[in-house]
């Protein structure tokens, strides 16, 4: 029974952590958005792509992309400015 609970916890952990790695968007004008990504190891832009696909189901173009570390001991943050097609 103990191994079963550990296995369940192992498979449910990514589902709970997914909420911590979501991007936020703000509207600049009618079809342009600024997406601020979360801190992700390696500077992955997958959370930004996921949100951009939700905001622009017909497609989008990345106008500006910035990658930086907020502090020397933190993970990379990727910010995008996108325009919906």
C-alpha positions as CSV (number, residue, x, y, z in Angstrom):
1,X,0.0,0.0,0.0
2,X,2.9,2.4,0.8
3,X,4.4,1.9,-2.6
4,X,1.1,2.6,-4.3
5,X,0.8,5.9,-2.4
6,X,4.3,6.9,-3.4
7,X,3.6,6.1,-7.0
8,X,0.4,8.1,-7.0
9,X,2.3,11.1,-5.4
10,X,5.0,10.7,-8.1
11,X,2.5,11.0,-10.9
12,X,0.4,13.8,-9.4
13,X,3.3,16.1,-8.5
14,X,3.8,17.5,-12.0
15,X,0.0,18.3,-12.2
16,X,0.3,20.4,-9.0
17,X,3.5,22.1,-10.1
18,X,2.1,23.0,-13.5
19,X,0.2,25.9,-11.8
20,X,3.5,27.4,-10.7
21,X,4.9,27.6,-14.2
22,X,2.3,29.6,-16.0
23,X,2.9,32.8,-17.9
24,X,0.8,36.0,-17.6
25,X,-0.2,38.2,-20.4
26,X,-1.2,41.9,-20.7
27,X,-2.8,43.5,-23.7
28,X,-0.9,46.2,-25.5
29,X,-3.4,46.9,-28.3
30,X,-6.0,45.0,-30.3
31,X,-3.8,42.1,-31.4
32,X,-0.6,42.6,-29.5
33,X,0.2,41.1,-26.1
34,X,3.1,41.1,-23.7
35,X,3.7,37.7,-22.1
36,X,5.8,37.5,-18.9
37,X,7.1,34.0,-18.4
38,X,7.8,32.3,-15.0
39,X,11.2,31.4,-13.7
40,X,12.1,28.2,-15.5
41,X,15.4,26.3,-15.4
42,X,17.3,26.8,-18.7
43,X,15.1,29.6,-19.8
44,X,12.5,27.4,-21.6
45,X,9.8,29.3,-23.4
46,X,7.2,26.5,-23.4
47,X,4.9,28.3,-20.9
48,X,5.0,31.4,-23.2
49,X,4.2,29.2,-26.2
50,X,1.3,27.6,-24.4
51,X,-0.2,31.0,-23.4
52,X,0.4,32.4,-26.9
53,X,-1.5,29.5,-28.5
54,X,-4.4,30.2,-26.2
55,X,-4.4,34.0,-26.9
56,X,-4.0,33.6,-30.7
57,X,-5.6,30.4,-31.9
58,X,-5.0,31.4,-35.6
59,X,-1.2,31.9,-35.0
60,X,1.1,34.5,-33.7
61,X,4.4,36.2,-34.4
62,X,7.0,37.0,-31.7
63,X,7.9,40.7,-32.1
64,X,10.4,40.9,-29.2
65,X,11.9,38.3,-26.9
66,X,14.0,39.0,-23.7
67,X,15.7,36.4,-21.5
68,X,17.3,37.4,-18.2
69,X,17.9,36.4,-14.7
70,X,16.2,38.6,-12.1
71,X,18.9,37.8,-9.6
72,X,22.1,35.8,-9.8
73,X,20.7,32.9,-7.8
74,X,17.3,32.7,-9.6
75,X,16.3,30.9,-12.8
76,X,15.9,32.4,-16.3
77,X,12.8,34.4,-17.2
78,X,11.6,34.8,-20.8
79,X,9.3,37.7,-21.8
80,X,7.7,38.0,-25.2
81,X,5.8,40.6,-27.1
82,X,3.6,38.9,-29.7
83,X,1.1,39.9,-32.4
84,X,-1.8,37.7,-33.4
85,X,-2.1,36.9,-37.1
